Amino acid sequence: MANKSERLAVLSDAEQFALYGLPDFDDGQRLNYLSLSEPELALASSRPGLHAQVCCALQIGYFKAKHAFFRFSWDEAQEDCAFVLSRYFNGRCSCRKPLPSTNTMPNVP
């Protein structure tokens, strides 16, 4: 028997993940959401260091998809990271450094 919560569960775990979890893009969605406009690419490129630039590009794409910002590990975003690196940064490295802290995230006016 499952643990009963005293709180009402309106959404299932799958529904909660669909609404609040990191986007899970297929190839077409990845191309759509992680394709950056010139101003978006300029913003990402203005970040200090390649890892912060990739993280910024991913946050821009994730925001376009879900209108939210996310905390994630490189392992969770491996395919998206590889897409951004190959498309905008000539595949220069793999995403293995720690993610940038929130003070290196984009400041959008």
VOLUM-982882 format. One line per 2 residues: number of its first residue (from 0); their letters; for each residue x, y, z of C-alpha. Coordinates in pm, whole numbers, plus 32768, in hexadecimal, padded with zeros to 4 digits. Layout:
<sites>
NUM = a = X:Y:Z | ...;
</sites>
This chain:
<sites>
0 = ma = 8000:8000:8000 | 808B:8153:7FA1;
2 = nk = 80CE:8261:80A3 | 7FA1:8341:80C2;
4 = se = 7FE8:84B2:80CB | 7F0A:859F:8185;
6 = rl = 7F29:868B:805E | 7E54:8672:7F2A;
8 = av = 7F19:85F9:7DFB | 7E90:86AD:7CCD;
10 = ls = 7FA1:864C:7BD6 | 804C:84FE:7BA8;
12 = da = 81C8:84ED:7BB1 | 81CF:84DD:7A34;
14 = eq = 80EF:860F:7A18 | 81C6:86CE:7B11;
16 = fa = 8300:8679:7A4A | 8259:86E0:7903;
18 = ly = 8203:8833:7999 | 832F:887A:7A75;
20 = gl = 8447:8790:7A09 | 8568:87D4:7920;
22 = pd = 84F3:87CA:77B5 | 8529:8679:770D;
24 = fd = 855B:86DD:75A1 | 854F:85FC:7473;
26 = dg = 862D:8660:734C | 8528:8746:72B1;
28 = qr = 84DC:87F5:73F8 | 8650:8817:7442;
30 = ln = 8681:88C2:72F0 | 8556:89A4:732F;
32 = yl = 8598:8A0D:7497 | 8714:8A08:74A0;
34 = sl = 8742:8AC9:735C | 87AF:8C21:73CC;
36 = se = 8769:8D6F:7328 | 888B:8E61:72FC;
38 = pe = 8834:8F24:743C | 880E:8DDF:7500;
40 = la = 895C:8D5E:7482 | 89FE:8EAE:74D4;
42 = la = 8975:8E97:7637 | 89F4:8D33:7663;
44 = ss = 8B46:8D8C:75CD | 8B6C:8EAF:76BF;
46 = rp = 8B7E:8DC1:77E8 | 8CD8:8D86:787F;
48 = gl = 8D58:8C35:7806 | 8CD7:8B23:7723;
50 = ha = 8C18:8A66:7830 | 8B59:8B9D:789B;
52 = qv = 8B10:8BE8:772C | 8A85:8A8B:76F1;
54 = cc = 89BA:8A9A:7832 | 892B:8BEB:77CA;
56 = al = 88CF:8B63:7671 | 8820:8A3A:7714;
58 = qi = 8763:8B1C:7806 | 86EE:8BF2:76E1;
60 = gy = 866D:8ABC:762C | 85CC:8A2A:7762;
62 = fk = 8525:8B77:77AB | 8499:8B82:764B;
64 = ak = 8408:8A27:7680 | 837F:8A42:77E2;
66 = ha = 8393:8BB0:784D | 8466:8B4F:7979;
68 = ff = 85D3:8B36:79DB | 8666:89EE:7A56;
70 = rf = 877B:8967:7B30 | 880C:8837:7A84;
72 = sw = 8946:8767:7A67 | 8A07:8737:7925;
74 = de = 89A0:85C8:792E | 8831:862B:7927;
76 = aq = 886B:870F:77FB | 8970:863F:7743;
78 = ed = 88C4:8634:75EF | 885F:87A2:75FF;
80 = ca = 89C1:8801:7665 | 8A52:873C:7541;
82 = fv = 895E:87EA:7453 | 89BC:8947:74CE;
84 = ls = 8B30:88F9:74C8 | 8B26:8871:7366;
86 = ry = 8A43:8980:72DC | 8AD9:8AB8:737C;
88 = fn = 8C2A:8A5F:7410 | 8CC0:896E:730F;
90 = gr = 8CAC:884F:7408 | 8DD1:88E5:74C8;
92 = cs = 8DAD:8817:7605 | 8CC9:8734:76C6;
94 = cr = 8BF0:87B4:77DF | 8CA5:872C:790E;
96 = kp = 8D02:885C:79DD | 8C16:88BD:7AF6;
98 = lp = 8AF6:8994:7A86 | 8B21:8B0B:7AB5;
100 = st = 8A8F:8BA6:7BEB | 8958:8C7A:7BD2;
102 = nt = 8A28:8DB9:7BD0 | 8AA3:8D61:7A72;
104 = mp = 8944:8D26:79ED | 88B8:8E22:78F6;
106 = nv = 8834:8F6B:7978 | 8712:8FB8:7894;
108 = p = 8698:9120:78A1;
</sites>
